[in-house]
Amino acid sequence: MRRKIIVISMIILLIALFYMIFNMGSETGLQRSFISDPSKDIWLLLAIGLGVFSLNLLMMRDAEERKDNNDKR
């Protein structure tokens, strides 16, 4: 169950990351509803990227733990 939550979260964040990359600085982007200043887009982009990085580390750790548990059997 935990793995499904991480994967779904990763997919959502990756979609948001790609959207932010291609719409940074745009006056008509969806992010204008909660960030009115386009100069702050880079911070949102970095925060989303950090979230993707963190989830990726969690996925790798879980995969390594599963591998170690299978090797012990």
Biopython code that builds the backbone (N, CA, C, O; Angstrom):
import numpy as np
from Bio.PDB.StructureBuilder import StructureBuilder

atoms = [
    (1, "MET", "N", (0.826, -1.197, 0.000)),
    (1, "MET", "CA", (0.000, 0.000, 0.000)),
    (1, "MET", "C", (0.871, 1.262, 0.000)),
    (1, "MET", "O", (0.582, 2.233, -0.699)),
    (2, "ARG", "N", (1.943, 1.224, 0.800)),
    (2, "ARG", "CA", (2.834, 2.381, 0.878)),
    (2, "ARG", "C", (3.463, 2.669, -0.486)),
    (2, "ARG", "O", (3.608, 3.824, -0.886)),
    (3, "ARG", "N", (3.829, 1.606, -1.186)),
    (3, "ARG", "CA", (4.464, 1.780, -2.494)),
    (3, "ARG", "C", (3.503, 2.433, -3.484)),
    (3, "ARG", "O", (3.911, 3.280, -4.279)),
    (4, "LYS", "N", (2.228, 2.042, -3.440)),
    (4, "LYS", "CA", (1.238, 2.639, -4.340)),
    (4, "LYS", "C", (1.076, 4.131, -4.070)),
    (4, "LYS", "O", (0.964, 4.929, -5.001)),
    (5, "ILE", "N", (1.063, 4.499, -2.798)),
    (5, "ILE", "CA", (0.927, 5.910, -2.437)),
    (5, "ILE", "C", (2.125, 6.705, -2.941)),
    (5, "ILE", "O", (1.969, 7.804, -3.473)),
    (6, "ILE", "N", (3.321, 6.147, -2.773)),
    (6, "ILE", "CA", (4.528, 6.834, -3.238)),
    (6, "ILE", "C", (4.520, 6.968, -4.756)),
    (6, "ILE", "O", (4.869, 8.022, -5.286)),
    (7, "VAL", "N", (4.127, 5.916, -5.454)),
    (7, "VAL", "CA", (4.107, 5.956, -6.924)),
    (7, "VAL", "C", (3.081, 6.970, -7.421)),
    (7, "VAL", "O", (3.371, 7.740, -8.337)),
    (8, "ILE", "N", (1.902, 6.981, -6.840)),
    (8, "ILE", "CA", (0.869, 7.939, -7.244)),
    (8, "ILE", "C", (1.327, 9.368, -6.961)),
    (8, "ILE", "O", (1.130, 10.261, -7.785)),
    (9, "SER", "N", (1.937, 9.582, -5.797)),
    (9, "SER", "CA", (2.456, 10.911, -5.466)),
    (9, "SER", "C", (3.550, 11.331, -6.434)),
    (9, "SER", "O", (3.620, 12.492, -6.838)),
    (10, "MET", "N", (4.403, 10.383, -6.803)),
    (10, "MET", "CA", (5.488, 10.673, -7.743)),
    (10, "MET", "C", (4.919, 11.070, -9.106)),
    (10, "MET", "O", (5.404, 12.016, -9.727)),
    (11, "ILE", "N", (3.907, 10.363, -9.567)),
    (11, "ILE", "CA", (3.293, 10.683, -10.862)),
    (11, "ILE", "C", (2.680, 12.079, -10.839)),
    (11, "ILE", "O", (2.850, 12.852, -11.782)),
    (12, "ILE", "N", (1.973, 12.398, -9.770)),
    (12, "ILE", "CA", (1.350, 13.722, -9.654)),
    (12, "ILE", "C", (2.409, 14.818, -9.637)),
    (12, "ILE", "O", (2.270, 15.831, -10.322)),
    (13, "LEU", "N", (3.472, 14.614, -8.849)),
    (13, "LEU", "CA", (4.530, 15.624, -8.783)),
    (13, "LEU", "C", (5.284, 15.755, -10.103)),
    (13, "LEU", "O", (5.678, 16.859, -10.478)),
    (14, "LEU", "N", (5.492, 14.654, -10.808)),
    (14, "LEU", "CA", (6.179, 14.732, -12.101)),
    (14, "LEU", "C", (5.351, 15.499, -13.129)),
    (14, "LEU", "O", (5.890, 16.279, -13.914)),
    (15, "ILE", "N", (4.041, 15.272, -13.120)),
    (15, "ILE", "CA", (3.170, 16.030, -14.023)),
    (15, "ILE", "C", (3.241, 17.519, -13.685)),
    (15, "ILE", "O", (3.343, 18.362, -14.576)),
    (16, "ALA", "N", (3.185, 17.837, -12.384)),
    (16, "ALA", "CA", (3.284, 19.238, -11.967)),
    (16, "ALA", "C", (4.641, 19.828, -12.337)),
    (16, "ALA", "O", (4.725, 20.988, -12.739)),
    (17, "LEU", "N", (5.700, 19.038, -12.203)),
    (17, "LEU", "CA", (7.045, 19.512, -12.537)),
    (17, "LEU", "C", (7.164, 19.826, -14.026)),
    (17, "LEU", "O", (7.676, 20.883, -14.394)),
    (18, "PHE", "N", (6.698, 18.925, -14.880)),
    (18, "PHE", "CA", (6.746, 19.180, -16.320)),
    (18, "PHE", "C", (5.894, 20.395, -16.690)),
    (18, "PHE", "O", (6.288, 21.197, -17.537)),
    (19, "TYR", "N", (4.742, 20.527, -16.063)),
    (19, "TYR", "CA", (3.902, 21.693, -16.329)),
    (19, "TYR", "C", (4.635, 22.977, -15.944)),
    (19, "TYR", "O", (4.636, 23.949, -16.700)),
    (20, "MET", "N", (5.258, 22.975, -14.766)),
    (20, "MET", "CA", (5.966, 24.169, -14.300)),
    (20, "MET", "C", (7.157, 24.504, -15.189)),
    (20, "MET", "O", (7.423, 25.677, -15.451)),
    (21, "ILE", "N", (7.873, 23.488, -15.655)),
    (21, "ILE", "CA", (9.036, 23.742, -16.510)),
    (21, "ILE", "C", (8.616, 24.485, -17.774)),
    (21, "ILE", "O", (9.280, 25.437, -18.184)),
    (22, "PHE", "N", (7.533, 24.061, -18.385)),
    (22, "PHE", "CA", (7.135, 24.642, -19.662)),
    (22, "PHE", "C", (6.247, 25.878, -19.531)),
    (22, "PHE", "O", (5.988, 26.552, -20.528)),
    (23, "ASN", "N", (5.779, 26.188, -18.325)),
    (23, "ASN", "CA", (4.926, 27.363, -18.144)),
    (23, "ASN", "C", (5.493, 28.364, -17.142)),
    (23, "ASN", "O", (4.761, 29.218, -16.643)),
    (24, "MET", "N", (6.772, 28.270, -16.846)),
    (24, "MET", "CA", (7.388, 29.217, -15.917)),
    (24, "MET", "C", (7.330, 30.628, -16.478)),
    (24, "MET", "O", (7.678, 30.860, -17.636)),
    (25, "GLY", "N", (6.893, 31.558, -15.662)),
    (25, "GLY", "CA", (6.843, 32.953, -16.072)),
    (25, "GLY", "C", (5.627, 33.331, -16.890)),
    (25, "GLY", "O", (5.428, 34.507, -17.192)),
    (26, "SER", "N", (4.819, 32.369, -17.249)),
    (26, "SER", "CA", (3.626, 32.650, -18.047)),
    (26, "SER", "C", (2.573, 33.346, -17.187)),
    (26, "SER", "O", (2.355, 32.984, -16.031)),
    (27, "GLU", "N", (1.937, 34.335, -17.767)),
    (27, "GLU", "CA", (0.888, 35.062, -17.041)),
    (27, "GLU", "C", (-0.427, 34.287, -17.003)),
    (27, "GLU", "O", (-1.309, 34.607, -16.207)),
    (28, "THR", "N", (-0.565, 33.278, -17.852)),
    (28, "THR", "CA", (-1.828, 32.535, -17.926)),
    (28, "THR", "C", (-1.720, 31.142, -17.319)),
    (28, "THR", "O", (-2.638, 30.339, -17.487)),
    (29, "GLY", "N", (-0.646, 30.831, -16.626)),
    (29, "GLY", "CA", (-0.461, 29.500, -16.056)),
    (29, "GLY", "C", (-1.395, 29.238, -14.884)),
    (29, "GLY", "O", (-1.913, 30.170, -14.269)),
    (30, "LEU", "N", (-1.604, 27.971, -14.585)),
    (30, "LEU", "CA", (-2.465, 27.587, -13.461)),
    (30, "LEU", "C", (-1.914, 28.060, -12.120)),
    (30, "LEU", "O", (-2.676, 28.297, -11.182)),
    (31, "GLN", "N", (-0.594, 28.197, -12.029)),
    (31, "GLN", "CA", (0.015, 28.600, -10.768)),
    (31, "GLN", "C", (-0.303, 30.054, -10.404)),
    (31, "GLN", "O", (-0.063, 30.460, -9.267)),
    (32, "ARG", "N", (-0.829, 30.837, -11.330)),
    (32, "ARG", "CA", (-1.187, 32.232, -11.040)),
    (32, "ARG", "C", (-2.339, 32.319, -10.044)),
    (32, "ARG", "O", (-2.530, 33.369, -9.430)),
    (33, "SER", "N", (-3.106, 31.256, -9.864)),
    (33, "SER", "CA", (-4.215, 31.301, -8.905)),
    (33, "SER", "C", (-3.712, 31.333, -7.464)),
    (33, "SER", "O", (-4.435, 31.791, -6.579)),
    (34, "PHE", "N", (-2.493, 30.858, -7.207)),
    (34, "PHE", "CA", (-1.971, 30.901, -5.839)),
    (34, "PHE", "C", (-0.607, 31.574, -5.726)),
    (34, "PHE", "O", (-0.152, 31.831, -4.611)),
    (35, "ILE", "N", (0.056, 31.864, -6.833)),
    (35, "ILE", "CA", (1.297, 32.648, -6.827)),
    (35, "ILE", "C", (1.133, 33.724, -7.892)),
    (35, "ILE", "O", (1.210, 33.440, -9.087)),
    (36, "SER", "N", (0.906, 34.960, -7.454)),
    (36, "SER", "CA", (0.635, 36.024, -8.430)),
    (36, "SER", "C", (1.907, 36.571, -9.074)),
    (36, "SER", "O", (1.853, 37.087, -10.191)),
    (37, "ASP", "N", (3.042, 36.469, -8.397)),
    (37, "ASP", "CA", (4.294, 37.026, -8.916)),
    (37, "ASP", "C", (5.054, 35.973, -9.727)),
    (37, "ASP", "O", (5.472, 34.960, -9.167)),
    (38, "PRO", "N", (5.244, 36.188, -11.032)),
    (38, "PRO", "CA", (5.945, 35.200, -11.862)),
    (38, "PRO", "C", (7.396, 34.959, -11.448)),
    (38, "PRO", "O", (7.964, 33.916, -11.772)),
    (39, "SER", "N", (7.997, 35.909, -10.737)),
    (39, "SER", "CA", (9.391, 35.722, -10.323)),
    (39, "SER", "C", (9.525, 34.655, -9.238)),
    (39, "SER", "O", (10.632, 34.189, -8.969)),
    (40, "LYS", "N", (8.436, 34.269, -8.622)),
    (40, "LYS", "CA", (8.476, 33.239, -7.578)),
    (40, "LYS", "C", (8.290, 31.828, -8.141)),
    (40, "LYS", "O", (8.322, 30.853, -7.390)),
    (41, "ASP", "N", (8.098, 31.716, -9.443)),
    (41, "ASP", "CA", (7.899, 30.406, -10.073)),
    (41, "ASP", "C", (9.088, 29.478, -9.865)),
    (41, "ASP", "O", (8.912, 28.271, -9.702)),
    (42, "ILE", "N", (10.280, 30.024, -9.869)),
    (42, "ILE", "CA", (11.472, 29.187, -9.720)),
    (42, "ILE", "C", (11.470, 28.479, -8.369)),
    (42, "ILE", "O", (11.912, 27.334, -8.268)),
    (43, "TRP", "N", (10.977, 29.153, -7.330)),
    (43, "TRP", "CA", (10.947, 28.529, -6.002)),
    (43, "TRP", "C", (9.930, 27.394, -5.955)),
    (43, "TRP", "O", (10.170, 26.369, -5.317)),
    (44, "LEU", "N", (8.808, 27.575, -6.621)),
    (44, "LEU", "CA", (7.818, 26.499, -6.705)),
    (44, "LEU", "C", (8.379, 25.324, -7.496)),
    (44, "LEU", "O", (8.190, 24.166, -7.121)),
    (45, "LEU", "N", (9.063, 25.626, -8.582)),
    (45, "LEU", "CA", (9.687, 24.584, -9.393)),
    (45, "LEU", "C", (10.721, 23.804, -8.578)),
    (45, "LEU", "O", (10.761, 22.575, -8.640)),
    (46, "LEU", "N", (11.549, 24.509, -7.819)),
    (46, "LEU", "CA", (12.556, 23.843, -6.986)),
    (46, "LEU", "C", (11.913, 23.004, -5.880)),
    (46, "LEU", "O", (12.403, 21.921, -5.562)),
    (47, "ALA", "N", (10.828, 23.493, -5.296)),
    (47, "ALA", "CA", (10.136, 22.739, -4.249)),
    (47, "ALA", "C", (9.537, 21.450, -4.812)),
    (47, "ALA", "O", (9.632, 20.395, -4.184)),
    (48, "ILE", "N", (8.930, 21.533, -5.978)),
    (48, "ILE", "CA", (8.365, 20.334, -6.603)),
    (48, "ILE", "C", (9.482, 19.363, -6.965)),
    (48, "ILE", "O", (9.342, 18.154, -6.776)),
    (49, "GLY", "N", (10.587, 19.887, -7.484)),
    (49, "GLY", "CA", (11.739, 19.039, -7.810)),
    (49, "GLY", "C", (12.303, 18.350, -6.580)),
    (49, "GLY", "O", (12.687, 17.182, -6.645)),
    (50, "LEU", "N", (12.356, 19.060, -5.457)),
    (50, "LEU", "CA", (12.824, 18.458, -4.209)),
    (50, "LEU", "C", (11.873, 17.355, -3.753)),
    (50, "LEU", "O", (12.312, 16.330, -3.231)),
    (51, "GLY", "N", (10.575, 17.564, -3.949)),
    (51, "GLY", "CA", (9.602, 16.529, -3.611)),
    (51, "GLY", "C", (9.786, 15.280, -4.457)),
    (51, "GLY", "O", (9.712, 14.164, -3.942)),
    (52, "VAL", "N", (10.026, 15.459, -5.753)),
    (52, "VAL", "CA", (10.273, 14.323, -6.646)),
    (52, "VAL", "C", (11.539, 13.588, -6.216)),
    (52, "VAL", "O", (11.566, 12.358, -6.176)),
    (53, "PHE", "N", (12.585, 14.343, -5.896)),
    (53, "PHE", "CA", (13.847, 13.752, -5.453)),
    (53, "PHE", "C", (13.648, 12.937, -4.173)),
    (53, "PHE", "O", (14.159, 11.824, -4.059)),
    (54, "SER", "N", (12.909, 13.489, -3.220)),
    (54, "SER", "CA", (12.668, 12.793, -1.954)),
    (54, "SER", "C", (11.871, 11.509, -2.157)),
    (54, "SER", "O", (12.190, 10.476, -1.568)),
    (55, "LEU", "N", (10.840, 11.572, -2.986)),
    (55, "LEU", "CA", (10.052, 10.370, -3.252)),
    (55, "LEU", "C", (10.877, 9.315, -3.978)),
    (55, "LEU", "O", (10.703, 8.119, -3.746)),
    (56, "ASN", "N", (11.767, 9.754, -4.850)),
    (56, "ASN", "CA", (12.638, 8.818, -5.544)),
    (56, "ASN", "C", (13.564, 8.120, -4.551)),
    (56, "ASN", "O", (13.790, 6.914, -4.661)),
    (57, "LEU", "N", (14.100, 8.858, -3.589)),
    (57, "LEU", "CA", (14.941, 8.243, -2.560)),
    (57, "LEU", "C", (14.154, 7.222, -1.739)),
    (57, "LEU", "O", (14.672, 6.154, -1.412)),
    (58, "LEU", "N", (12.907, 7.549, -1.408)),
    (58, "LEU", "CA", (12.070, 6.601, -0.668)),
    (58, "LEU", "C", (11.827, 5.330, -1.473)),
    (58, "LEU", "O", (11.876, 4.226, -0.931)),
    (59, "MET", "N", (11.567, 5.489, -2.767)),
    (59, "MET", "CA", (11.332, 4.315, -3.616)),
    (59, "MET", "C", (12.581, 3.443, -3.699)),
    (59, "MET", "O", (12.486, 2.216, -3.649)),
    (60, "MET", "N", (13.745, 4.065, -3.825)),
    (60, "MET", "CA", (14.988, 3.288, -3.896)),
    (60, "MET", "C", (15.263, 2.578, -2.577)),
    (60, "MET", "O", (15.711, 1.431, -2.577)),
    (61, "ARG", "N", (15.002, 3.243, -1.452)),
    (61, "ARG", "CA", (15.212, 2.624, -0.146)),
    (61, "ARG", "C", (14.290, 1.418, 0.042)),
    (61, "ARG", "O", (14.720, 0.368, 0.519)),
    (62, "ASP", "N", (13.032, 1.577, -0.333)),
    (62, "ASP", "CA", (12.086, 0.468, -0.207)),
    (62, "ASP", "C", (12.478, -0.704, -1.096)),
    (62, "ASP", "O", (12.359, -1.860, -0.689)),
    (63, "ALA", "N", (12.943, -0.417, -2.302)),
    (63, "ALA", "CA", (13.372, -1.489, -3.210)),
    (63, "ALA", "C", (14.583, -2.215, -2.640)),
    (63, "ALA", "O", (14.681, -3.438, -2.741)),
    (64, "GLU", "N", (15.499, -1.472, -2.046)),
    (64, "GLU", "CA", (16.688, -2.087, -1.447)),
    (64, "GLU", "C", (16.308, -2.950, -0.244)),
    (64, "GLU", "O", (16.868, -4.031, -0.057)),
    (65, "GLU", "N", (15.363, -2.482, 0.569)),
    (65, "GLU", "CA", (14.903, -3.268, 1.716)),
    (65, "GLU", "C", (14.236, -4.558, 1.260)),
    (65, "GLU", "O", (14.461, -5.613, 1.852)),
    (66, "ARG", "N", (13.412, -4.483, 0.207)),
    (66, "ARG", "CA", (12.770, -5.693, -0.313)),
    (66, "ARG", "C", (13.813, -6.665, -0.837)),
    (66, "ARG", "O", (13.700, -7.873, -0.629)),
    (67, "LYS", "N", (14.822, -6.147, -1.512)),
    (67, "LYS", "CA", (15.883, -6.996, -2.042)),
    (67, "LYS", "C", (16.641, -7.678, -0.902)),
    (67, "LYS", "O", (16.932, -8.872, -0.972)),
    (68, "ASP", "N", (16.957, -6.918, 0.143)),
    (68, "ASP", "CA", (17.661, -7.489, 1.291)),
    (68, "ASP", "C", (16.816, -8.545, 1.995)),
    (68, "ASP", "O", (17.340, -9.574, 2.421)),
    (69, "ASN", "N", (15.515, -8.298, 2.122)),
    (69, "ASN", "CA", (14.631, -9.267, 2.767)),
    (69, "ASN", "C", (14.526, -10.545, 1.944)),
    (69, "ASN", "O", (14.462, -11.638, 2.507)),
    (70, "ASN", "N", (14.507, -10.421, 0.622)),
    (70, "ASN", "CA", (14.449, -11.607, -0.231)),
    (70, "ASN", "C", (15.754, -12.385, -0.190)),
    (70, "ASN", "O", (15.742, -13.612, -0.283)),
    (71, "ASP", "N", (16.879, -11.692, -0.051)),
    (71, "ASP", "CA", (18.177, -12.367, 0.018)),
    (71, "ASP", "C", (18.347, -13.136, 1.320)),
    (71, "ASP", "O", (19.050, -14.146, 1.349)),
    (72, "LYS", "N", (17.717, -12.678, 2.396)),
    (72, "LYS", "CA", (17.852, -13.337, 3.696)),
    (72, "LYS", "C", (17.072, -14.640, 3.753)),
    (72, "LYS", "O", (17.360, -15.496, 4.589)),
    (73, "ARG", "N", (16.095, -14.800, 2.881)),
    (73, "ARG", "CA", (15.255, -16.007, 2.912)),
    (73, "ARG", "C", (15.937, -17.160, 2.299)),
    (73, "ARG", "O", (15.372, -18.253, 2.242)),
]
sb = StructureBuilder()
sb.init_structure("model")
sb.init_model(0)
sb.init_chain("A")
sb.init_seg("    ")
for serial, (resi, resn, name, xyz) in enumerate(atoms, 1):
    if name == "N":
        sb.init_residue(resn, " ", resi, " ")
    sb.init_atom(name, np.array(xyz, "f"), 0.0, 1.0, " ", f" {name:<3s}", serial, name[0])
structure = sb.get_structure()
